[in-house]
């Protein structure tokens, strides 16, 4: 691009084409970095009024890209320390709710295709989780899903049901991983090398990706249940013990997807039994 014969607006537009908003270019060896650095250097001697502002804009792009690179490197420490290539992150969603299943996901990310905005699903907005869900499904090597319903949770307890769902998620992968990174302190019973990491959804890119897949999958399930049991507000509360959910539980009693072994539900059942005896 001939900067001397281009307007400031044209140069800015060219930069935005090189680095579209939200894009991530993970290697400084990419030719676009060299082009942008050359533009920055030439803007240094540009006497036009808006040249300095445009130079600052270009610097901010590089700074943002560097921060994304740095964060990705930090979130890949456990993956790299493992010594394996095909690593599945494993996480679950829905241990705390009073209703619905616990859902687990396993995700094998392509180590050459980073998704920089992936993070612990609890730190992301619903819209961001949804967009990342689609991006992970598109770019991951493999994604597996597992679930245990409320009856299973009541029968074997929430921890064992979560581990059962995790095992299903790993077995559901179309590609067998060499190694598992699992959120929490317990590992599912699968015959693979594995490591549990407390707080792993904020420390490992693979686990964070699994947390997003699990959360979005479960939220969608609860939105469908809301159509069947509309009085509990499942589309909004996802089965968690919000004041409105607890109030509906008291008023209508438990439905078929409530976890009867969980204290608030068990207490309502006890009250109903007293009332009708």
Secondary structure, DSSP 8 states (H G I E B T S, - for coil): --GGGS-HHHHHHHHHHHS-TT-----TTSHHHHHHHHHHHHHTT--STTHHHHHHHHHHHHHHHHHHHHHHHHHTHHHHHHT-SSEEEEEEE-SS-SBS-EEEEEEE--TTS--TT---GGGS-HHHHHHHHHHHHHHSSEEEEEEE-HHHHHHH-HHHHHHHHHHHHHHT-SS--SEEEEESS---S-SSEEEEETTGGGT-HHHHHHHHHHHHHHHHHHHHHHHHSGGG-HHHHTT---HHHHHHHHHH---TTB-TTSHHHHHHHHHHHHHT-
